[in-house]
Amino acid sequence: MPSTHSDASRILGERFRQERQRLSLTQMDLAYLAGMNVANYGKIERGVGNPNFETIVRLAGVMGVDPAVFVQGITLEQLPPTKASYTAKDYIREREQRARP
């Protein structure tokens, strides 16, 4: 079984699963309503899939929930590491330091 894509993907999937279950829908029901393949939806719930913005909005809309509910509180640190984890704040600070005489 594949491992989760990241902590962020796992959290997002758990939130989708909780809301789907709250609505008493099966994965197949929700996938059908969202116009997507049930296997792909299942991957999202397991944290293996990495849904794009449109998919998140579509699923949230089908469930009658603001998409922000699903991503609220997920941070950069919960994403997979990149070669250089550099924030805009870091970039601006370094740029200002270099500009000083």
SULCORUR-V508811 format. One record per helix or strand of 3 or more residues. SS is the DSSP state (a for helix, b for strand). FROM is the first residue (numbers start at 1). LEN is the number of residues. Records with the same first field share a line. If there is no record, write none. Layout:
SS: FROM-LEN, FROM-LEN
This chain:
a: 7-16, 27-8, 38-9, 53-11, 68-4, 76-3, 88-12
